[in-house]
Amino acid sequence: MINILVSGPGGDVAQGVIKSLQKSDLNFRIYKIAASMKDSWLYLDDFSFLSPRADDEEYIDFICDFITEHKIDSFIPCIDSEIIKISKNKSYIQQKTNVDIAIGDLEQIKTCHDKLKTAQFLEQNGFCFPKTRMIDSGFSDIGFPLILKSKSGNGSKNVYEINSLEDLAAAKYDDNFIVQEKIEGDEYTAGCYLGNDLEIKGICILKRELRAGSTYYAERIIDPEMEKYLGKIAKKLGLKYVNIQFRLKNGIPCPFEFNGRFSGTTGIISNVFNAPEMYIKEALLNQDLEKTDNNKIFYVMRYYEEIYASQEDIRNLLERSK
């Protein structure tokens, strides 16, 4: 039995990871933690618990105690607000618990978390990049239309299309916002898995449509040249798994955001390669991976599903979380 801890089971990232692990032939027990009683997937089994918020001073100690008590083999963080904190404390947690943590080094995570650093990384390494500036540094070389967004936001939150100075004056922003050239055309997202031998073991490109910042419709795109280009970016970044969001600029993938963790499309991408399972095979079982050879085209539509909790379910959750 391999014990896995997943955080944030009310979100599509954790749900995608859990669904991927459930597809595996490996024997997993999946523990789940969340700060809110409203996280839907807390009520699916008896391996779900309440936790402090990620910004709580006690969060790291809670994680260490939980991992020790439940003999967790691997912790897969899935909450955006915890990623930097867990990365900063990765060595500390591992020293106290000997757990594996599915997260990159701090500088890699910062490159993904900070959209200005993302653009700088791309430019410095010779990849296609969107012109990007801090809002207070001027943007006359970008011109309208442009995108105004938080430097470290996610899920299309605090994102504005700006077509004039009047639009800019009407937008709500602060000094932590960036302006970025708007790249027209379809939006794509790609998951890339980097093996321990530093070769790409799985890559899947999806052309997608968004609703409330999340993918609700997507179709798989098979394009060897695009895959090769994105693979080079992933190898240069060096994360085990990275989600690259991009549009095409002069026919070349131009990323505007990295997710330095498993992403909301991880479950969809498991139809091509199962990244969480691949990670566990390498990190815990020391297995060598073959490159995924899957060329099936598919279309995916997301839908809502209700989960009901009784008063007894809530009492049980509170009791076992003490």
Backbone torsions as a table, in degrees:
resi	resn	phi	psi	omega
1	MET	NA	128.8	177.1
2	ILE	-107.3	121.5	-178.7
3	ASN	-93.1	120.7	-178.7
4	ILE	-115.1	137.3	174.1
5	LEU	-109.7	126.3	178.5
6	VAL	-123.1	132.4	179.7
7	SER	-100.7	151.6	174.5
8	GLY	72.7	49.4	-174.9
9	PRO	-71.5	3.1	172.9
10	GLY	-88.4	-8.5	-175.7
11	GLY	-104.2	161.1	-176.3
12	ASP	-69.7	-22.6	178.3
13	VAL	-66.9	-55.9	-179.6
14	ALA	-61.9	-39.6	-179.5
15	GLN	-64.5	-37.4	176.3
16	GLY	-65.3	-40.6	177.7
17	VAL	-63.3	-46.6	-178.2
18	ILE	-63.1	-45.1	179.2
19	LYS	-61.8	-36.9	178.4
20	SER	-65.9	-45.4	179.3
21	LEU	-63.5	-36.0	179.9
22	GLN	-68.3	-21.0	176.2
23	LYS	-75.8	-18.5	-171.4
24	SER	-74.5	153.8	172.6
25	ASP	-82.5	-9.4	177.3
26	LEU	-71.5	156.5	-175.6
27	ASN	-95.3	100.7	-177.7
28	PHE	-109.8	144.1	160.5
29	ARG	-113.0	119.8	-172.6
30	ILE	-104.1	111.2	174.8
31	TYR	-89.4	146.8	-177.7
32	LYS	-131.6	139.1	176.3
33	ILE	-130.8	146.2	178.5
34	ALA	-154.7	150.0	179.4
35	ALA	-83.6	-18.5	-176.6
36	SER	-111.5	135.3	175.1
37	MET	-67.4	-11.9	-178.1
38	LYS	-87.5	-2.2	176.7
39	ASP	-67.5	115.3	-166.2
40	SER	-59.3	-42.2	-171.9
41	TRP	-80.2	7.1	172.1
42	LEU	-68.9	-18.0	-170.0
43	TYR	-106.9	19.0	-178.6
44	LEU	-91.1	-20.6	-177.4
45	ASP	-161.0	-172.8	-178.3
46	ASP	-97.7	13.3	-179.4
47	PHE	-106.6	25.3	-178.7
48	SER	-115.2	141.2	-173.7
49	PHE	-143.7	154.3	173.3
50	LEU	-84.1	149.4	-178.6
51	SER	-135.2	166.5	168.8
52	PRO	-65.4	165.0	172.4
53	ARG	-66.7	154.1	-178.6
54	ALA	-62.5	-26.4	-179.9
55	ASP	-89.6	4.6	177.3
56	ASP	-75.3	140.9	179.6
57	GLU	-61.5	-24.2	-177.2
58	GLU	-90.1	0.1	-172.5
59	TYR	-61.4	-46.6	-177.3
60	ILE	-64.4	-42.9	177.5
61	ASP	-64.3	-37.4	175.8
62	PHE	-60.2	-46.2	180.0
63	ILE	-58.5	-46.2	-179.4
64	CYS	-61.5	-46.2	-179.4
65	ASP	-64.4	-41.5	-179.0
66	PHE	-64.5	-45.8	-179.3
67	ILE	-60.5	-41.8	180.0
68	THR	-67.4	-47.0	-176.8
69	GLU	-62.3	-40.0	-174.3
70	HIS	-100.8	8.1	175.9
71	LYS	53.6	51.2	-179.2
72	ILE	-72.1	132.7	178.5
73	ASP	-90.1	-36.3	-179.6
74	SER	-145.1	134.3	178.2
75	PHE	-107.1	123.8	178.6
76	ILE	-112.3	98.1	179.1
77	PRO	-71.5	136.0	-176.2
78	CYS	-130.7	4.5	-177.6
79	ILE	-102.3	124.6	-178.3
80	ASP	-55.0	-40.0	-175.4
81	SER	-70.0	-12.6	-179.0
82	GLU	-103.1	-12.7	-168.9
83	ILE	-60.8	-48.5	179.0
84	ILE	-62.6	-44.2	-177.4
85	LYS	-62.9	-44.4	179.5
86	ILE	-65.8	-40.4	179.5
87	SER	-63.2	-41.7	178.0
88	LYS	-61.4	-34.6	-175.3
89	ASN	-103.8	13.9	-175.6
90	LYS	-57.3	-49.5	-178.5
91	SER	-63.1	-41.6	179.8
92	TYR	-60.7	-47.4	-179.4
93	ILE	-63.1	-42.8	-178.7
94	GLN	-66.7	-38.3	178.8
95	GLN	-64.9	-36.5	-178.5
96	LYS	-78.7	-28.1	-170.7
97	THR	-124.6	-16.9	-175.7
98	ASN	63.9	23.7	-179.3
99	VAL	-83.8	153.3	167.8
100	ASP	-85.1	139.7	178.4
101	ILE	-124.1	123.1	-176.3
102	ALA	-83.4	71.1	-179.6
103	ILE	-153.0	151.3	-177.7
104	GLY	-82.9	-177.8	177.1
105	ASP	-72.1	161.0	-172.7
106	LEU	-58.5	-44.6	-177.6
107	GLU	-65.5	-36.2	175.9
108	GLN	-64.0	-43.2	-179.0
109	ILE	-66.4	-39.5	177.7
110	LYS	-62.9	-39.0	178.4
111	THR	-60.2	-36.0	179.6
112	CYS	-81.0	-38.0	-173.0
113	HIS	-73.0	-32.0	-175.5
114	ASP	-103.2	113.1	-174.1
115	LYS	-67.6	-26.8	174.0
116	LEU	-68.1	-43.3	177.7
117	LYS	-64.2	-34.9	177.2
118	THR	-60.1	-49.2	179.9
119	ALA	-63.5	-39.4	179.0
120	GLN	-65.7	-40.8	176.4
121	PHE	-58.6	-46.5	-179.3
122	LEU	-62.9	-46.3	-179.1
123	GLU	-63.0	-46.4	-176.8
124	GLN	-65.1	-24.8	-178.3
125	ASN	-104.5	12.9	172.2
126	GLY	78.3	20.5	177.6
127	PHE	-97.9	162.6	175.7
128	CYS	-64.6	136.8	-177.3
129	PHE	-145.4	150.8	174.2
130	PRO	-83.2	137.4	175.2
131	LYS	-58.2	128.1	-172.1
132	THR	-139.7	134.0	-179.9
133	ARG	-139.8	153.0	166.9
134	MET	-66.6	147.7	-174.0
135	ILE	-59.9	-30.3	-176.4
136	ASP	-90.7	5.7	-176.8
137	SER	-103.2	2.7	179.1
138	GLY	87.7	151.2	-176.2
139	PHE	-146.8	30.0	-178.3
140	SER	-64.1	-26.2	179.9
141	ASP	-79.4	-10.8	178.3
142	ILE	-92.5	-52.4	178.9
143	GLY	76.7	169.4	179.3
144	PHE	-88.4	151.5	-4.7
145	PRO	-76.5	154.8	176.3
146	LEU	-139.7	168.0	179.9
147	ILE	-109.9	128.8	175.5
148	LEU	-107.9	126.1	-178.8
149	LYS	-157.2	161.2	177.8
150	SER	-64.5	140.9	-177.5
151	LYS	-62.9	-27.2	-175.7
152	SER	-128.1	24.9	-179.3
153	GLY	-78.2	173.9	178.2
154	ASN	-151.6	162.7	175.3
155	GLY	62.9	32.1	178.9
156	SER	62.8	20.6	176.9
157	LYS	-79.8	141.1	176.9
158	ASN	55.2	46.1	177.7
159	VAL	-118.2	128.2	-177.8
160	TYR	-129.2	140.0	168.4
161	GLU	-91.5	126.1	-175.6
162	ILE	-113.5	119.9	-178.9
163	ASN	-111.3	-5.0	-178.1
164	SER	-162.8	169.6	175.9
165	LEU	-65.7	-28.9	177.2
166	GLU	-65.8	-40.9	175.9
167	ASP	-60.9	-42.2	-179.0
168	LEU	-63.6	-42.1	-179.5
169	ALA	-64.6	-29.5	-177.8
170	ALA	-84.6	-15.2	-176.5
171	ALA	-79.1	152.7	177.3
172	LYS	-99.5	115.1	-178.2
173	TYR	-155.5	170.2	177.0
174	ASP	-136.6	-169.6	-175.2
175	ASP	-70.0	-7.7	179.8
176	ASN	-92.5	10.4	179.3
177	PHE	-94.9	155.1	174.8
178	ILE	-118.4	159.8	167.8
179	VAL	-113.7	143.6	-174.7
180	GLN	-142.5	141.5	178.4
181	GLU	-60.1	141.9	177.7
182	LYS	-85.4	125.9	177.4
183	ILE	-103.6	118.2	-176.2
184	GLU	-74.0	163.6	173.5
185	GLY	107.7	-175.0	-177.0
186	ASP	-66.6	153.0	175.5
187	GLU	-101.4	138.4	-179.8
188	TYR	-123.6	155.8	170.6
189	THR	-137.0	142.9	-178.2
190	ALA	-136.4	135.3	172.6
191	GLY	-101.2	133.3	-178.8
192	CYS	-128.7	126.6	177.5
193	TYR	-110.0	125.9	-178.3
194	LEU	-105.2	120.0	-178.8
195	GLY	-73.0	170.0	178.3
196	ASN	-62.8	-22.4	176.9
197	ASP	-86.0	8.7	177.7
198	LEU	66.0	25.7	172.9
199	GLU	-111.4	147.9	179.8
200	ILE	-71.1	122.4	-179.1
201	LYS	-101.5	-18.6	178.2
202	GLY	-158.7	136.9	175.9
203	ILE	-147.4	137.7	179.8
204	CYS	-142.9	125.0	178.4
205	ILE	-104.4	131.3	176.9
206	LEU	-121.5	130.7	166.8
207	LYS	-89.9	127.5	-167.0
208	ARG	-133.6	163.0	170.7
209	GLU	-121.3	142.3	-174.1
210	LEU	-107.2	151.3	170.0
211	ARG	-141.2	120.4	-177.5
212	ALA	55.1	36.9	174.7
213	GLY	85.0	-3.2	-178.5
214	SER	-119.4	152.8	178.0
215	THR	-67.0	125.7	174.5
216	TYR	-118.4	-15.7	172.6
217	TYR	-143.8	138.9	178.5
218	ALA	-153.7	154.5	172.5
219	GLU	-132.6	140.3	-179.2
220	ARG	-74.9	136.8	178.0
221	ILE	-113.4	126.6	174.8
222	ILE	-109.1	110.8	-178.8
223	ASP	-143.7	101.3	-175.2
224	PRO	-55.6	-36.5	-179.1
225	GLU	-69.6	-42.8	176.3
226	MET	-62.9	-43.0	179.5
227	GLU	-61.7	-41.6	179.5
228	LYS	-63.0	-43.1	-179.3
229	TYR	-65.2	-47.2	-179.9
230	LEU	-65.9	-35.1	176.9
231	GLY	-61.7	-38.1	177.5
232	LYS	-63.4	-40.5	177.8
233	ILE	-62.6	-47.2	-178.5
234	ALA	-61.7	-40.9	-179.7
235	LYS	-67.0	-37.7	178.8
236	LYS	-67.7	-38.6	178.6
237	LEU	-68.8	-40.6	172.1
238	GLY	87.0	6.3	177.0
239	LEU	-77.8	149.1	177.4
240	LYS	-60.3	-41.7	178.1
241	TYR	-138.4	132.9	175.0
242	VAL	-138.0	141.1	173.8
243	ASN	-103.7	124.4	-176.3
244	ILE	-112.7	119.7	176.4
245	GLN	-100.8	132.3	-172.8
246	PHE	-155.7	163.3	165.6
247	ARG	-124.4	171.6	179.6
248	LEU	-94.1	129.9	177.2
249	LYS	-120.0	111.2	-174.0
250	ASN	55.9	36.4	177.0
251	GLY	82.0	1.6	-176.8
252	ILE	-111.7	137.7	176.3
253	PRO	-57.8	125.7	-179.3
254	CYS	-121.5	96.1	-177.4
255	PRO	-67.8	141.8	173.3
256	PHE	-119.9	-7.2	178.2
257	GLU	-158.8	138.8	170.0
258	PHE	-110.8	142.0	165.1
259	ASN	-108.2	112.2	-177.0
260	GLY	-86.6	47.2	-179.3
261	ARG	-165.1	173.1	169.4
262	PHE	-59.4	148.6	-169.0
263	SER	-117.9	178.6	179.5
264	GLY	-65.2	-17.3	178.3
265	THR	-99.8	8.4	-179.5
266	THR	-57.8	-40.7	178.9
267	GLY	-64.8	-40.2	177.2
268	ILE	-64.0	-45.5	-176.0
269	ILE	-67.6	-20.7	177.4
270	SER	-64.2	-11.6	172.9
271	ASN	-71.4	-14.2	177.5
272	VAL	-111.8	-52.2	173.7
273	PHE	-147.9	144.2	-174.0
274	ASN	-96.4	89.4	-172.8
275	ALA	-62.1	-45.7	178.2
276	PRO	-60.5	-40.3	177.3
277	GLU	-64.6	-43.1	179.2
278	MET	-60.1	-41.4	179.6
279	TYR	-61.3	-46.9	-179.0
280	ILE	-63.5	-40.0	179.0
281	LYS	-59.9	-39.4	179.2
282	GLU	-78.5	-49.4	-170.9
283	ALA	-71.9	-38.3	-174.4
284	LEU	-106.7	-33.7	-173.9
285	LEU	-103.7	-3.2	177.4
286	ASN	55.4	36.2	179.3
287	GLN	-90.1	145.1	173.4
288	ASP	-84.2	139.9	-178.0
289	LEU	-105.1	141.7	169.9
290	GLU	-91.8	153.0	176.7
291	LYS	-66.5	135.3	-179.9
292	THR	-66.7	130.9	178.6
293	ASP	-118.6	88.3	-176.1
294	ASN	-139.8	113.2	-176.3
295	ASN	-115.8	24.7	-178.2
296	LYS	-81.0	136.8	175.6
297	ILE	-88.0	137.7	176.6
298	PHE	-149.1	164.3	177.2
299	TYR	-125.6	140.1	-176.0
300	VAL	-131.9	135.6	177.9
301	MET	-123.1	130.0	179.5
302	ARG	-92.7	154.5	178.5
303	TYR	-145.1	163.1	179.1
304	TYR	-89.4	147.7	176.3
305	GLU	-139.9	138.1	-176.4
306	GLU	-90.2	145.3	170.5
307	ILE	-123.1	130.0	-178.0
308	TYR	-107.0	138.6	176.2
309	ALA	-122.8	135.3	176.9
310	SER	-89.4	170.4	175.1
311	GLN	-60.4	-35.6	178.0
312	GLU	-66.0	-39.7	176.9
313	ASP	-58.7	-43.8	-179.6
314	ILE	-67.1	-42.5	177.4
315	ARG	-60.9	-41.8	178.9
316	ASN	-63.7	-40.9	177.6
317	LEU	-61.6	-46.0	178.9
318	LEU	-64.2	-39.0	-177.0
319	GLU	-67.6	-46.6	-177.9
320	ARG	-76.5	-11.3	178.5
321	SER	-89.4	-3.5	-178.1
322	LYS	-66.9	NA	NA
